[in-house]
Amino acid sequence: MKKRVEHSSYCLIISTLSSAVLCGVLVYSFRQPDGDMWGWLLAGAVVLLFIGMLFFMPLSITLDESSININRPLKTKKIPLSEVADVKMCPPTMGAIRVCGSGGWFGWYGWFREKDLGKYFAYYGKASDCFLVTLKDGRKYMLGCKDAPEMSDAIQHKLNCR
């Protein structure tokens, strides 16, 4: 089963506007006299931001016989079903604190902390499409995709069949 990660309107607007502003500032810095050094420093920072995004931005969630796969542009994160203790529908709250990660720039990904849930790693595009995967060792992943209840039920079914 494969489900696409849908990004919220906020996420799409923030991603588009910030990327346009970054590119505009980059072009402007290279057009300035003596701007070569600052332009190259800024270009390096922009490239690092986009590479980080390509490693973490969730594109889709796939469930196969042995794992939950978080498909990202440059890498796939695999969570073995043998390590999963529980899965439940659980959208993040407005009280979530971003410890280290993205709060809407090409999705929500990174470490977050909530009063009720504790610390978790997030990969989602819309808060309303989220479910929480808890591993046997206590680690937590907040995942999100289109038809999240269906994905959550499918994972739970696989866990019950083991």
Secondary structure by P-SEA (a helix, b strand, c coil): cbbbbbbcaaaaaaaaaaaaaaaaaaaaaaacccaaaaaaaaaaaaaaaaaaaaaccccbbbbcccccccccccbbbbbbccccccccccccccccccccccccccccccbbbcccccbbbbbcccccbbbbbbccccccccccccaaaaaaaaaaaaaaac
